[in-house]
Amino acid sequence: PMEPLNKKFQSFNCNVKCINGHNIDEILNALRQKKNNKPNIIVAHTIKGRGISFMENSVLWHYKSPNRKELIKGLEELR
């Protein structure tokens, strides 16, 4: 099992920061932080397809491209 991913990286003596991968402030703060000489790892928790109703948390969109109608609808939902 890969989880908990942060513990796995810590076991390799890495600095690990877990963040909300949809929050730009958390991303920027994590990128700015630097601690000692260990590798820095950022684990960004995200929701796949977030913000587009028909894509959110759907495995289908890991490999499928949207058609023109879906693209237009998705872009409208993101506005």
Protein Blocks (a to p, Z undefined) as FASTA:
>chain_A
ZZdfklmmmmnopacddddfkbmklmmmmmmpccdjbdcdddddddehihiaklgopakl
mmpccdfklmmmmmmmmZZ
